[in-house]
Amino acid sequence: MTSQANEAPTISAPPERLLTIQEVISITNISRSTLYELVKHDGFPRQVIIKNPVTHKRLHNALWRRSDVEQWIKDLPLNDKNDNQAA
């Protein structure tokens, strides 16, 4: 028998992709205005900027890396029952 039979299969991560504002809103369930307010105060990942290399004009206004959004969700604190109780 070969050692390959005992090796665990590898699972590759899905390729990185960029999300539109509508997709980010759908994934996070956060309103557009709240999302931009979080970005403004470094509470949410910033958009990536894609520019035309010749004209240097933006090609798209708001795109986020999926991995950045997913990491932000993973880093959110868990809901603690004691957080909502008065002291």
C-alpha positions as CSV (number, residue, x, y, z in Angstrom):
1,M,0.0,0.0,0.0
2,T,1.1,3.5,-0.6
3,S,1.1,6.3,1.9
4,Q,-1.3,8.3,-0.4
5,A,-4.2,6.2,0.9
6,N,-3.7,7.5,4.4
7,E,-3.3,11.2,3.5
8,A,-6.2,13.5,4.2
9,P,-7.7,15.3,1.2
10,T,-6.8,18.9,0.9
11,I,-9.5,21.5,0.6
12,S,-8.6,24.6,-1.3
13,A,-10.1,28.0,-0.4
14,P,-12.4,29.6,-2.9
15,P,-10.7,32.2,-5.0
16,E,-10.7,35.8,-3.8
17,R,-13.3,38.0,-5.3
18,L,-14.6,41.5,-4.9
19,L,-18.0,42.3,-3.5
20,T,-20.2,45.2,-4.5
21,I,-21.9,47.4,-2.0
22,Q,-25.2,45.5,-2.5
23,E,-23.4,42.2,-1.7
24,V,-21.7,43.6,1.4
25,I,-25.1,45.0,2.6
26,S,-26.7,41.6,2.0
27,I,-23.9,39.6,3.7
28,T,-23.6,41.9,6.8
29,N,-27.3,43.0,7.1
30,I,-26.0,46.6,7.7
31,S,-27.5,49.6,6.0
32,R,-25.5,51.6,3.4
33,S,-25.2,54.6,5.7
34,T,-24.1,52.6,8.7
35,L,-21.5,50.7,6.6
36,Y,-19.9,54.0,5.3
37,E,-20.0,55.4,8.9
38,L,-18.1,52.3,10.1
39,V,-15.6,52.6,7.2
40,K,-15.1,56.3,8.1
41,H,-14.2,55.4,11.7
42,D,-12.1,52.4,10.9
43,G,-14.8,50.0,12.1
44,F,-15.1,48.2,8.8
45,P,-12.6,47.4,6.0
46,R,-12.0,50.1,3.4
47,Q,-13.0,49.7,-0.2
48,V,-10.4,48.7,-2.8
49,I,-9.7,51.2,-5.5
50,I,-9.4,50.1,-9.0
51,K,-8.3,52.7,-11.5
52,N,-7.8,52.8,-15.2
53,P,-4.0,52.7,-15.7
54,V,-4.1,55.2,-18.5
55,T,-6.7,57.8,-17.3
56,H,-6.3,57.0,-13.6
57,K,-10.0,57.4,-13.2
58,R,-11.9,55.0,-10.9
59,L,-13.4,52.1,-12.7
60,H,-15.8,51.2,-9.8
61,N,-16.9,53.2,-6.8
62,A,-17.2,50.6,-4.0
63,L,-15.7,47.2,-4.0
64,W,-14.6,45.1,-1.0
65,R,-12.4,42.0,-0.8
66,R,-14.6,39.1,0.3
67,S,-11.8,37.9,2.6
68,D,-11.8,41.3,4.4
69,V,-15.5,41.2,5.0
70,E,-15.5,37.6,6.1
71,Q,-12.6,38.4,8.6
72,W,-14.5,41.4,9.9
73,I,-17.5,39.1,10.6
74,K,-15.3,36.5,12.3
75,D,-13.7,39.2,14.5
76,L,-17.1,40.5,15.8
77,P,-17.5,39.9,19.5
78,L,-20.0,37.4,20.6
79,N,-23.2,38.7,22.1
80,D,-22.9,38.6,25.9
81,K,-26.1,38.6,27.8
82,N,-24.6,40.9,30.5
83,D,-23.9,43.6,27.9
84,N,-27.5,44.7,27.8
85,Q,-28.2,44.7,31.5
86,A,-28.1,47.9,33.6
87,A,-25.4,48.0,36.2
